[in-house]
Amino acid sequence: MTPPPHEIPGVARHAPPRGSRAGGAQGHDCRIADSYLLTVARDDNAPIVTNDRYRDWADDFPEIARPGRLIRGGYRNGTLWLDGIESPAPA
């Protein structure tokens, strides 16, 4: 089981201090969330559906460069699309 974000080694190293110009509170929280998500995906060998490329995390999470690890997705004309995954035909 993955520990809570504040217990993951390295999270503090990646997160800018709260209130810093580098990210402020929201930037700090996003860095912790990114680290947590990437750690859980690593632990569970799971892909991540995202439009983020996580380039600033590539050194710590090199597996994100593997095909199928990060899946782009979104909504287009009210229909969910996932890059590389065929959508079923509408009924």
C-alpha positions as CSV (number, residue, x, y, z in Angstrom):
1,M,0.0,0.0,0.0
2,T,1.3,3.5,-0.9
3,P,1.9,5.7,2.1
4,P,0.3,9.2,2.3
5,P,2.1,11.9,0.3
6,H,4.0,13.4,3.2
7,E,5.6,10.0,4.0
8,I,6.9,9.4,0.5
9,P,10.7,9.7,0.3
10,G,11.7,12.6,-2.0
11,V,8.4,14.5,-2.0
12,A,9.8,17.2,0.2
13,R,12.8,17.5,-2.1
14,H,10.6,18.2,-5.1
15,A,8.1,20.6,-3.5
16,P,9.0,24.3,-3.3
17,P,8.5,25.8,0.1
18,R,5.0,27.1,0.8
19,G,4.7,30.8,-0.1
20,S,7.7,30.7,-2.4
21,R,7.6,32.5,-5.7
22,A,8.5,29.2,-7.3
23,G,5.0,27.8,-6.7
24,G,3.3,29.1,-3.6
25,A,0.8,27.0,-1.8
26,Q,-1.0,25.8,-4.9
27,G,2.3,24.9,-6.7
28,H,3.5,23.1,-3.5
29,D,0.2,21.1,-3.3
30,C,0.4,20.2,-7.0
31,R,4.0,18.9,-6.7
32,I,2.9,16.7,-3.8
33,A,-0.1,15.4,-5.8
34,D,2.1,14.7,-8.8
35,S,4.6,12.8,-6.7
36,Y,1.9,10.8,-5.0
37,L,0.2,9.9,-8.3
38,L,3.4,8.9,-10.0
39,T,4.4,6.8,-6.9
40,V,1.1,5.0,-6.8
41,A,1.2,4.3,-10.6
42,R,4.8,3.0,-10.2
43,D,3.8,0.8,-7.2
44,D,0.8,-0.6,-9.0
45,N,2.4,-0.7,-12.5
46,A,-0.6,1.4,-13.7
47,P,-0.9,3.8,-16.6
48,I,-2.0,7.4,-15.9
49,V,-4.6,9.2,-18.0
50,T,-3.4,12.7,-18.3
51,N,-2.4,15.5,-20.6
52,D,0.5,16.3,-18.4
53,R,3.9,14.9,-19.7
54,Y,5.5,15.1,-16.2
55,R,8.8,16.2,-17.8
56,D,10.1,17.6,-14.6
57,W,9.7,14.2,-12.9
58,A,11.5,12.1,-15.6
59,D,14.7,11.7,-13.6
60,D,12.8,10.3,-10.6
61,F,10.2,8.3,-12.5
62,P,11.9,7.2,-15.7
63,E,9.1,4.7,-16.4
64,I,6.9,7.5,-17.5
65,A,8.8,7.5,-20.8
66,R,7.7,4.0,-21.6
67,P,4.9,3.7,-24.2
68,G,1.5,3.4,-22.7
69,R,2.5,4.7,-19.3
70,L,1.0,8.2,-19.8
71,I,-2.2,8.1,-21.8
72,R,-3.5,11.4,-23.2
73,G,-7.3,11.8,-23.0
74,G,-10.1,14.3,-22.8
75,Y,-13.5,15.1,-24.2
76,R,-14.2,16.0,-27.8
77,N,-17.8,16.9,-28.9
78,G,-19.1,15.4,-25.7
79,T,-17.3,12.1,-26.2
80,L,-14.4,10.7,-24.2
81,W,-11.3,9.9,-26.1
82,L,-8.2,8.2,-25.0
83,D,-5.1,8.3,-27.2
84,G,-4.5,4.9,-28.7
85,I,-7.8,3.4,-27.5
86,E,-10.6,3.0,-30.0
87,S,-14.0,4.5,-28.9
88,P,-17.0,2.3,-29.3
89,A,-19.4,3.4,-32.1
90,P,-22.4,5.4,-30.8
91,A,-25.6,3.4,-30.5
